[in-house]
Amino acid sequence: MKIYSCETHINHALDIFVAEQGSFPIMESMLDGEKLSTSCTYCEEVALYVVGNE
Ligand SMILES: [Zn+2]
């Protein structure tokens, strides 16, 4: 499971991850190369963080 999130939705993304996966996720800043091409899971903003379990 991976969730891409903007600054606004990062707390929401973390909550969803914990609710669905039952464990606390790893949160990483997006790499520069990915930053401009991936949008937030919850809105149209550019994603700044990726939440995942790997
Ligand atoms: Zn967002």
N, CA, C, O and the ligand as a Tripos MOL2 file, in Angstrom:
@<TRIPOS>MOLECULE
protein
  217   215    55     0     0
PROTEIN
NO_CHARGES

@<TRIPOS>ATOM
      1 N           0.8410   -1.1940    0.0000 N.3       1 MET1
      2 CA          0.0000    0.0000    0.0000 C.3       1 MET1
      3 C           0.8740    1.2400    0.0000 C.2       1 MET1
      4 O           1.8210    1.3550    0.7780 O.2       1 MET1
      5 N           0.5400    2.1580   -0.8820 N.am      2 LYS2
      6 CA          1.2540    3.4390   -0.9270 C.3       2 LYS2
      7 C           0.2470    4.5620   -1.1000 C.2       2 LYS2
      8 O          -0.6550    4.4790   -1.9330 O.2       2 LYS2
      9 N           0.4080    5.6090   -0.3080 N.am      3 ILE3
     10 CA         -0.4590    6.7760   -0.4260 C.3       3 ILE3
     11 C           0.4160    7.9860   -0.7230 C.2       3 ILE3
     12 O           1.3920    8.2500   -0.0200 O.2       3 ILE3
     13 N           0.0600    8.7050   -1.7540 N.am      4 TYR4
     14 CA          0.7550    9.9500   -2.0650 C.3       4 TYR4
     15 C          -0.0350   11.1010   -1.4740 C.2       4 TYR4
     16 O          -1.2620   11.1370   -1.5750 O.2       4 TYR4
     17 N           0.6700   12.0480   -0.8530 N.am      5 SER5
     18 CA         -0.0430   13.1060   -0.1510 C.3       5 SER5
     19 C           0.6340   14.4660   -0.2680 C.2       5 SER5
     20 O           1.8600   14.5790   -0.2780 O.2       5 SER5
     21 N          -0.2010   15.4830   -0.3540 N.am      6 CYS6
     22 CA          0.2880   16.8530   -0.2780 C.3       6 CYS6
     23 C           0.4450   17.2430    1.1930 C.2       6 CYS6
     24 O           0.1550   16.4460    2.0860 O.2       6 CYS6
     25 N           0.9010   18.4610    1.4370 N.am      7 GLU7
     26 CA          1.0890   18.9590    2.8000 C.3       7 GLU7
     27 C          -0.2190   18.9390    3.5910 C.2       7 GLU7
     28 O          -0.2280   18.6100    4.7770 O.2       7 GLU7
     29 N          -1.3140   19.2900    2.9340 N.am      8 THR8
     30 CA         -2.6130   19.3810    3.5990 C.3       8 THR8
     31 C          -3.1290   18.0340    4.0850 C.2       8 THR8
     32 O          -3.7290   17.9440    5.1560 O.2       8 THR8
     33 N          -2.9000   16.9990    3.3100 N.am      9 HIS9
     34 CA         -3.5340   15.7140    3.5800 C.3       9 HIS9
     35 C          -2.6270   14.6860    4.2400 C.2       9 HIS9
     36 O          -3.0130   13.5250    4.3700 O.2       9 HIS9
     37 N          -1.4250   15.0890    4.6610 N.am     10 ILE10
     38 CA         -0.5090   14.0950    5.2030 C.3      10 ILE10
     39 C          -1.0500   13.4500    6.4790 C.2      10 ILE10
     40 O          -0.8990   12.2440    6.6700 O.2      10 ILE10
     41 N          -1.6720   14.2320    7.3460 N.am     11 ASN11
     42 CA         -2.2300   13.6400    8.5700 C.3      11 ASN11
     43 C          -3.3760   12.6830    8.2520 C.2      11 ASN11
     44 O          -3.5080   11.6270    8.8710 O.2      11 ASN11
     45 N          -4.1930   13.0620    7.2900 N.am     12 HIS12
     46 CA         -5.2770   12.1980    6.8370 C.3      12 HIS12
     47 C          -4.7080   10.9040    6.2540 C.2      12 HIS12
     48 O          -5.2110    9.8170    6.5420 O.2      12 HIS12
     49 N          -3.6830   11.0180    5.4530 N.am     13 ALA13
     50 CA         -3.0520    9.8420    4.8380 C.3      13 ALA13
     51 C          -2.5170    8.8980    5.9080 C.2      13 ALA13
     52 O          -2.6760    7.6820    5.8040 O.2      13 ALA13
     53 N          -1.8870    9.4540    6.9280 N.am     14 LEU14
     54 CA         -1.3550    8.6210    8.0150 C.3      14 LEU14
     55 C          -2.4890    7.9120    8.7590 C.2      14 LEU14
     56 O          -2.3810    6.7300    9.0850 O.2      14 LEU14
     57 N          -3.5730    8.6400    9.0250 N.am     15 ASP15
     58 CA         -4.7310    8.0430    9.7070 C.3      15 ASP15
     59 C          -5.3150    6.8900    8.9000 C.2      15 ASP15
     60 O          -5.6080    5.8260    9.4450 O.2      15 ASP15
     61 N          -5.4830    7.1080    7.5950 N.am     16 ILE16
     62 CA         -6.0420    6.0670    6.7220 C.3      16 ILE16
     63 C          -5.1380    4.8450    6.7100 C.2      16 ILE16
     64 O          -5.6070    3.7090    6.7710 O.2      16 ILE16
     65 N          -3.8440    5.0910    6.6300 N.am     17 PHE17
     66 CA         -2.9120    3.9730    6.5790 C.3      17 PHE17
     67 C          -3.0020    3.1290    7.8400 C.2      17 PHE17
     68 O          -3.0900    1.9030    7.7710 O.2      17 PHE17
     69 N          -2.9800    3.7870    8.9900 N.am     18 VAL18
     70 CA         -3.0500    3.0650   10.2630 C.3      18 VAL18
     71 C          -4.3640    2.2930   10.3770 C.2      18 VAL18
     72 O          -4.3840    1.1570   10.8500 O.2      18 VAL18
     73 N          -5.4640    2.9200    9.9410 N.am     19 ALA19
     74 CA         -6.7720    2.2690   10.0090 C.3      19 ALA19
     75 C          -6.8350    1.0270    9.1250 C.2      19 ALA19
     76 O          -7.4260    0.0160    9.5030 O.2      19 ALA19
     77 N          -6.2280    1.1100    7.9540 N.am     20 GLU20
     78 CA         -6.3330    0.0010    7.0080 C.3      20 GLU20
     79 C          -5.2740   -1.0700    7.2240 C.2      20 GLU20
     80 O          -5.5310   -2.2540    7.0070 O.2      20 GLU20
     81 N          -4.0860   -0.6600    7.6500 N.am     21 GLN21
     82 CA         -2.9710   -1.6050    7.7490 C.3      21 GLN21
     83 C          -2.7090   -2.0670    9.1860 C.2      21 GLN21
     84 O          -2.0790   -3.1020    9.4020 O.2      21 GLN21
     85 N          -3.1880   -1.3090   10.1510 N.am     22 GLY22
     86 CA         -2.9960   -1.6920   11.5410 C.3      22 GLY22
     87 C          -1.5910   -1.4960   12.0550 C.2      22 GLY22
     88 O          -1.2440   -2.0020   13.1230 O.2      22 GLY22
     89 N          -0.7870   -0.7800   11.3230 N.am     23 SER23
     90 CA          0.5690   -0.4800   11.7830 C.3      23 SER23
     91 C           0.9550    0.9170   11.3150 C.2      23 SER23
     92 O           0.3740    1.4590   10.3760 O.2      23 SER23
     93 N           1.9460    1.4830   11.9890 N.am     24 PHE24
     94 CA          2.3270    2.8370   11.6200 C.3      24 PHE24
     95 C           3.2130    2.8030   10.3750 C.2      24 PHE24
     96 O           4.1240    1.9800   10.2840 O.2      24 PHE24
     97 N           2.9530    3.6790    9.4330 N.am     25 PRO25
     98 CA          3.6650    3.6480    8.1540 C.3      25 PRO25
     99 C           5.0260    4.3430    8.1920 C.2      25 PRO25
    100 O           5.3630    5.0620    9.1320 O.2      25 PRO25
    101 N           5.7710    4.1030    7.1540 N.am     26 ILE26
    102 CA          6.9690    4.8920    6.8840 C.3      26 ILE26
    103 C           6.5460    6.0790    6.0270 C.2      26 ILE26
    104 O           5.8450    5.9110    5.0300 O.2      26 ILE26
    105 N           6.9680    7.2720    6.4130 N.am     27 MET27
    106 CA          6.6450    8.4700    5.6490 C.3      27 MET27
    107 C           7.9200    9.0560    5.0810 C.2      27 MET27
    108 O           8.8640    9.3400    5.8180 O.2      27 MET27
    109 N           7.9470    9.2360    3.7650 N.am     28 GLU28
    110 CA          9.1350    9.7790    3.1220 C.3      28 GLU28
    111 C           8.7740   10.9770    2.2690 C.2      28 GLU28
    112 O           7.6750   11.0610    1.7200 O.2      28 GLU28
    113 N           9.7180   11.9080    2.1670 N.am     29 SER29
    114 CA          9.5470   12.9880    1.2100 C.3      29 SER29
    115 C           9.7140   12.4280   -0.1960 C.2      29 SER29
    116 O          10.5050   11.5120   -0.4230 O.2      29 SER29
    117 N           8.9710   12.9810   -1.1240 N.am     30 MET30
    118 CA          9.1020   12.5420   -2.5060 C.3      30 MET30
    119 C          10.4820   12.9040   -3.0260 C.2      30 MET30
    120 O          11.0330   13.9520   -2.6900 O.2      30 MET30
    121 N          11.0340   12.0190   -3.8530 N.am     31 LEU31
    122 CA         12.2810   12.3570   -4.5190 C.3      31 LEU31
    123 C          12.0180   13.4720   -5.5150 C.2      31 LEU31
    124 O          10.9060   13.6070   -6.0250 O.2      31 LEU31
    125 N          13.0360   14.2660   -5.7920 N.am     32 ASP32
    126 CA         12.8670   15.3950   -6.7040 C.3      32 ASP32
    127 C          12.3230   14.9790   -8.0700 C.2      32 ASP32
    128 O          11.4900   15.6740   -8.6520 O.2      32 ASP32
    129 N          12.7920   13.8580   -8.5670 N.am     33 GLY33
    130 CA         12.3620   13.4090   -9.8910 C.3      33 GLY33
    131 C          10.8960   13.0570   -9.9590 C.2      33 GLY33
    132 O          10.2630   13.2150  -11.0030 O.2      33 GLY33
    133 N          10.3420   12.5730   -8.8390 N.am     34 GLU34
    134 CA          8.9500   12.1580   -8.8210 C.3      34 GLU34
    135 C           8.0090   13.3150   -8.4910 C.2      34 GLU34
    136 O           6.8110   13.2560   -8.7650 O.2      34 GLU34
    137 N           8.5630   14.3510   -7.9070 N.am     35 LYS35
    138 CA          7.7490   15.3690   -7.2530 C.3      35 LYS35
    139 C           6.7220   16.0190   -8.1690 C.2      35 LYS35
    140 O           5.5930   16.2800   -7.7550 O.2      35 LYS35
    141 N           7.1140   16.2800   -9.4160 N.am     36 LEU36
    142 CA          6.2360   17.0340  -10.2960 C.3      36 LEU36
    143 C           5.2510   16.1670  -11.0600 C.2      36 LEU36
    144 O           4.3670   16.6920  -11.7370 O.2      36 LEU36
    145 N           5.3830   14.8750  -10.9680 N.am     37 SER37
    146 CA          4.5650   14.0110  -11.8050 C.3      37 SER37
    147 C           3.4960   13.2330  -11.0390 C.2      37 SER37
    148 O           2.6830   12.5330  -11.6440 O.2      37 SER37
    149 N           3.4950   13.3520   -9.7190 N.am     38 THR38
    150 CA          2.5480   12.5730   -8.9210 C.3      38 THR38
    151 C           1.6580   13.5050   -8.1340 C.2      38 THR38
    152 O           2.1440   14.4130   -7.4600 O.2      38 THR38
    153 N           0.3530   13.2860   -8.2140 N.am     39 SER39
    154 CA         -0.5550   14.1340   -7.4590 C.3      39 SER39
    155 C          -1.0320   13.4270   -6.1940 C.2      39 SER39
    156 O          -0.9850   12.2020   -6.0860 O.2      39 SER39
    157 N          -1.4870   14.2260   -5.2530 N.am     40 CYS40
    158 CA         -2.0320   13.7510   -3.9900 C.3      40 CYS40
    159 C          -3.1920   12.7890   -4.2260 C.2      40 CYS40
    160 O          -3.9750   12.9660   -5.1580 O.2      40 CYS40
    161 N          -3.2960   11.7710   -3.3750 N.am     41 THR41
    162 CA         -4.3820   10.8030   -3.4720 C.3      41 THR41
    163 C          -5.7390   11.4600   -3.1920 C.2      41 THR41
    164 O          -6.7660   10.9920   -3.6840 O.2      41 THR41
    165 N          -5.7480   12.5290   -2.4140 N.am     42 TYR42
    166 CA         -7.0060   13.1000   -1.9190 C.3      42 TYR42
    167 C          -7.3950   14.4260   -2.5470 C.2      42 TYR42
    168 O          -8.4960   14.9230   -2.3070 O.2      42 TYR42
    169 N          -6.5080   15.0090   -3.3490 N.am     43 CYS43
    170 CA         -6.8430   16.2450   -4.0350 C.3      43 CYS43
    171 C          -5.9560   16.3850   -5.2660 C.2      43 CYS43
    172 O          -5.2590   15.4420   -5.6390 O.2      43 CYS43
    173 N          -5.9770   17.5400   -5.8880 N.am     44 GLU44
    174 CA         -5.2510   17.7290   -7.1420 C.3      44 GLU44
    175 C          -3.8730   18.3510   -6.9450 C.2      44 GLU44
    176 O          -3.1620   18.6160   -7.9140 O.2      44 GLU44
    177 N          -3.4970   18.5840   -5.6800 N.am     45 GLU45
    178 CA         -2.1860   19.1730   -5.4230 C.3      45 GLU45
    179 C          -1.0740   18.1720   -5.7470 C.2      45 GLU45
    180 O          -1.2930   16.9610   -5.7760 O.2      45 GLU45
    181 N           0.1120   18.7060   -5.9850 N.am     46 VAL46
    182 CA          1.2760   17.8510   -6.1950 C.3      46 VAL46
    183 C           1.6420   17.1790   -4.8720 C.2      46 VAL46
    184 O           1.6820   17.8300   -3.8280 O.2      46 VAL46
    185 N           1.9060   15.8820   -4.9250 N.am     47 ALA47
    186 CA          2.2570   15.1380   -3.7140 C.3      47 ALA47
    187 C           3.6650   15.5070   -3.2450 C.2      47 ALA47
    188 O           4.5990   15.5860   -4.0420 O.2      47 ALA47
    189 N           3.7970   15.7290   -1.9370 N.am     48 LEU48
    190 CA          5.0940   16.0240   -1.3470 C.3      48 LEU48
    191 C           5.6190   14.8450   -0.5220 C.2      48 LEU48
    192 O           6.8170   14.7520   -0.2540 O.2      48 LEU48
    193 N           4.7220   13.9550   -0.1260 N.am     49 TYR49
    194 CA          5.0920   12.8240    0.7110 C.3      49 TYR49
    195 C           4.5120   11.5450    0.1570 C.2      49 TYR49
    196 O           3.4720   11.5410   -0.5030 O.2      49 TYR49
    197 N           5.2070   10.4580    0.4410 N.am     50 VAL50
    198 CA          4.6630    9.1400    0.1460 C.3      50 VAL50
    199 C           4.6360    8.3470    1.4410 C.2      50 VAL50
    200 O           5.6320    8.2670    2.1600 O.2      50 VAL50
    201 N           3.4830    7.7660    1.7220 N.am     51 VAL51
    202 CA          3.2740    6.9720    2.9310 C.3      51 VAL51
    203 C           3.1640    5.5140    2.5090 C.2      51 VAL51
    204 O           2.3480    5.1690    1.6550 O.2      51 VAL51
    205 N           3.9810    4.6640    3.1050 N.am     52 GLY52
    206 CA          3.9590    3.2570    2.6890 C.3      52 GLY52
    207 C           4.5650    2.3640    3.7380 C.2      52 GLY52
    208 O           4.9460    2.8230    4.8150 O.2      52 GLY52
    209 N           4.6570    1.0710    3.4220 N.am     53 ASN53
    210 CA          5.1730    0.1240    4.4040 C.3      53 ASN53
    211 C           6.4340   -0.5860    3.9160 C.2      53 ASN53
    212 O           6.7400   -1.6840    4.3800 O.2      53 ASN53
    213 N           7.1560    0.0170    3.0020 N.am     54 GLU54
    214 CA          8.3990   -0.5810    2.5560 C.3      54 GLU54
    215 C           9.5410    0.4050    2.6010 C.2      54 GLU54
    216 O          10.6690    0.0580    2.2540 O.2      54 GLU54
    217 ZN         -4.0550   16.6720   -0.8800 Zn       55 ZN55
@<TRIPOS>BOND
     1     1     2 1
     2     2     3 1
     3     3     4 2
     4     3     5 am
     5     5     6 1
     6     6     7 1
     7     7     8 2
     8     7     9 am
     9     9    10 1
    10    10    11 1
    11    11    12 2
    12    11    13 am
    13    13    14 1
    14    14    15 1
    15    15    16 2
    16    15    17 am
    17    17    18 1
    18    18    19 1
    19    19    20 2
    20    19    21 am
    21    21    22 1
    22    22    23 1
    23    23    24 2
    24    23    25 am
    25    25    26 1
    26    26    27 1
    27    27    28 2
    28    27    29 am
    29    29    30 1
    30    30    31 1
    31    31    32 2
    32    31    33 am
    33    33    34 1
    34    34    35 1
    35    35    36 2
    36    35    37 am
    37    37    38 1
    38    38    39 1
    39    39    40 2
    40    39    41 am
    41    41    42 1
    42    42    43 1
    43    43    44 2
    44    43    45 am
    45    45    46 1
    46    46    47 1
    47    47    48 2
    48    47    49 am
    49    49    50 1
    50    50    51 1
    51    51    52 2
    52    51    53 am
    53    53    54 1
    54    54    55 1
    55    55    56 2
    56    55    57 am
    57    57    58 1
    58    58    59 1
    59    59    60 2
    60    59    61 am
    61    61    62 1
    62    62    63 1
    63    63    64 2
    64    63    65 am
    65    65    66 1
    66    66    67 1
    67    67    68 2
    68    67    69 am
    69    69    70 1
    70    70    71 1
    71    71    72 2
    72    71    73 am
    73    73    74 1
    74    74    75 1
    75    75    76 2
    76    75    77 am
    77    77    78 1
    78    78    79 1
    79    79    80 2
    80    79    81 am
    81    81    82 1
    82    82    83 1
    83    83    84 2
    84    83    85 am
    85    85    86 1
    86    86    87 1
    87    87    88 2
    88    87    89 am
    89    89    90 1
    90    90    91 1
    91    91    92 2
    92    91    93 am
    93    93    94 1
    94    94    95 1
    95    95    96 2
    96    95    97 am
    97    97    98 1
    98    98    99 1
    99    99   100 2
   100    99   101 am
   101   101   102 1
   102   102   103 1
   103   103   104 2
   104   103   105 am
   105   105   106 1
   106   106   107 1
   107   107   108 2
   108   107   109 am
   109   109   110 1
   110   110   111 1
   111   111   112 2
   112   111   113 am
   113   113   114 1
   114   114   115 1
   115   115   116 2
   116   115   117 am
   117   117   118 1
   118   118   119 1
   119   119   120 2
   120   119   121 am
   121   121   122 1
   122   122   123 1
   123   123   124 2
   124   123   125 am
   125   125   126 1
   126   126   127 1
   127   127   128 2
   128   127   129 am
   129   129   130 1
   130   130   131 1
   131   131   132 2
   132   131   133 am
   133   133   134 1
   134   134   135 1
   135   135   136 2
   136   135   137 am
   137   137   138 1
   138   138   139 1
   139   139   140 2
   140   139   141 am
   141   141   142 1
   142   142   143 1
   143   143   144 2
   144   143   145 am
   145   145   146 1
   146   146   147 1
   147   147   148 2
   148   147   149 am
   149   149   150 1
   150   150   151 1
   151   151   152 2
   152   151   153 am
   153   153   154 1
   154   154   155 1
   155   155   156 2
   156   155   157 am
   157   157   158 1
   158   158   159 1
   159   159   160 2
   160   159   161 am
   161   161   162 1
   162   162   163 1
   163   163   164 2
   164   163   165 am
   165   165   166 1
   166   166   167 1
   167   167   168 2
   168   167   169 am
   169   169   170 1
   170   170   171 1
   171   171   172 2
   172   171   173 am
   173   173   174 1
   174   174   175 1
   175   175   176 2
   176   175   177 am
   177   177   178 1
   178   178   179 1
   179   179   180 2
   180   179   181 am
   181   181   182 1
   182   182   183 1
   183   183   184 2
   184   183   185 am
   185   185   186 1
   186   186   187 1
   187   187   188 2
   188   187   189 am
   189   189   190 1
   190   190   191 1
   191   191   192 2
   192   191   193 am
   193   193   194 1
   194   194   195 1
   195   195   196 2
   196   195   197 am
   197   197   198 1
   198   198   199 1
   199   199   200 2
   200   199   201 am
   201   201   202 1
   202   202   203 1
   203   203   204 2
   204   203   205 am
   205   205   206 1
   206   206   207 1
   207   207   208 2
   208   207   209 am
   209   209   210 1
   210   210   211 1
   211   211   212 2
   212   211   213 am
   213   213   214 1
   214   214   215 1
   215   215   216 2
@<TRIPOS>SUBSTRUCTURE
     1 MET1         2 RESIDUE 1 A MET
     2 LYS2         6 RESIDUE 1 A LYS
     3 ILE3        10 RESIDUE 1 A ILE
     4 TYR4        14 RESIDUE 1 A TYR
     5 SER5        18 RESIDUE 1 A SER
     6 CYS6        22 RESIDUE 1 A CYS
     7 GLU7        26 RESIDUE 1 A GLU
     8 THR8        30 RESIDUE 1 A THR
     9 HIS9        34 RESIDUE 1 A HIS
    10 ILE10       38 RESIDUE 1 A ILE
    11 ASN11       42 RESIDUE 1 A ASN
    12 HIS12       46 RESIDUE 1 A HIS
    13 ALA13       50 RESIDUE 1 A ALA
    14 LEU14       54 RESIDUE 1 A LEU
    15 ASP15       58 RESIDUE 1 A ASP
    16 ILE16       62 RESIDUE 1 A ILE
    17 PHE17       66 RESIDUE 1 A PHE
    18 VAL18       70 RESIDUE 1 A VAL
    19 ALA19       74 RESIDUE 1 A ALA
    20 GLU20       78 RESIDUE 1 A GLU
    21 GLN21       82 RESIDUE 1 A GLN
    22 GLY22       86 RESIDUE 1 A GLY
    23 SER23       90 RESIDUE 1 A SER
    24 PHE24       94 RESIDUE 1 A PHE
    25 PRO25       98 RESIDUE 1 A PRO
    26 ILE26      102 RESIDUE 1 A ILE
    27 MET27      106 RESIDUE 1 A MET
    28 GLU28      110 RESIDUE 1 A GLU
    29 SER29      114 RESIDUE 1 A SER
    30 MET30      118 RESIDUE 1 A MET
    31 LEU31      122 RESIDUE 1 A LEU
    32 ASP32      126 RESIDUE 1 A ASP
    33 GLY33      130 RESIDUE 1 A GLY
    34 GLU34      134 RESIDUE 1 A GLU
    35 LYS35      138 RESIDUE 1 A LYS
    36 LEU36      142 RESIDUE 1 A LEU
    37 SER37      146 RESIDUE 1 A SER
    38 THR38      150 RESIDUE 1 A THR
    39 SER39      154 RESIDUE 1 A SER
    40 CYS40      158 RESIDUE 1 A CYS
    41 THR41      162 RESIDUE 1 A THR
    42 TYR42      166 RESIDUE 1 A TYR
    43 CYS43      170 RESIDUE 1 A CYS
    44 GLU44      174 RESIDUE 1 A GLU
    45 GLU45      178 RESIDUE 1 A GLU
    46 VAL46      182 RESIDUE 1 A VAL
    47 ALA47      186 RESIDUE 1 A ALA
    48 LEU48      190 RESIDUE 1 A LEU
    49 TYR49      194 RESIDUE 1 A TYR
    50 VAL50      198 RESIDUE 1 A VAL
    51 VAL51      202 RESIDUE 1 A VAL
    52 GLY52      206 RESIDUE 1 A GLY
    53 ASN53      210 RESIDUE 1 A ASN
    54 GLU54      214 RESIDUE 1 A GLU
    55 ZN55       217 GROUP 0 **** ****
